[in-house]
Amino acid sequence: MSKLGSWLSLFASTGTLFCCALPSLFVALGMGASLAGFVSAVPQVVWLSQYKGMVFGFSGGMLLVAGVLQYRARFEPCPIDKELARACMRSRAWSFWIYILSVSLWLIGAFFAFGAVYVL
């Protein structure tokens, strides 16, 4: 269950990346024409930017749920079979790193959506 939660949180935090971090990066690098092409190809980005509070709220909630599931899964036993136990431990490791990636993407998106206005 924690692996599914990690994948869902990665999906949700990627939405924040598309909403705020990538457009800000394009503009900061002087690639406004690329941003215009990106918005014309994927017009849903404008909707994500308009409702960024809801997008960040939903994805933050997903990350919180995934974090709780990660924490609970740490204490669950793995199967006795050596092959299954190895797969279980590998799955836990992958799930943890996917969760860390999700949180990192969320923080980058949050910086560009809410904090970069005051810093840059």
C-alpha positions, -999 to +999 in steps of 0.1 A: +000+000+000+029+024+007+042+019-028+009+029-043+008+059-020+043+070-031+034+067-067+002+087-062+021+114-043+047+116-071+019+121-096+003+148-075+035+166-069+044+165-106+013+186-112+027+213-089+059+212-110+040+218-142+018+245-127+045+267-113+081+256-114+086+250-151+068+282-163+089+302-138+121+285-149+113+291-186+107+328-179+138+332-157+160+317-184+145+340-211+126+312-228+092+330-230+086+317-265+091+282-253+066+288-225+041+302-250+045+271-271+042+249-240+010+266-229-005+264-264+003+226-266-010+220-230-036+246-222-044+228-189-013+245-174-032+277-173-059+260-152-033+246-129-018+280-124-051+296-117-060+271-090-025+266-076-038+268-040-061+239-045-034+220-065-009+225-037-034+217-010-044+184-027-009+173-034+003+183+001-025+161+015-014+133-008+022+136+004+011+136+040-010+104+035+020+088+016+043+098+045+021+081+071+018+050+049+056+050+045+061+052+083+036+024+090+051+002+063+085+003+079+073-018+108+054-044+088+071-078+085+084-091+053+078-127+041+100-155+054+110-167+020+144-152+011+134-142-024+102-126-013+119-109+016+145-094-007+118-081-030+100-067+000+131-048+012+138-036-024+102-024-027+105-005+006+138+012-005+122+022-039+091+035-022+112+056+002+132+072-026+101+079-047+086+096-017+117+117-012+116+127-049+079+136-045+085+159-015+115+175-033+093+182-064+066+196-042+090+219-024+105+232-057+070+239-070+059+256-038+090+278-039+083+290-074+045+293-068+046+312-035+081+321-025+099+332-056+078+363-059+094+377-028+129+364-034+134+369-071 
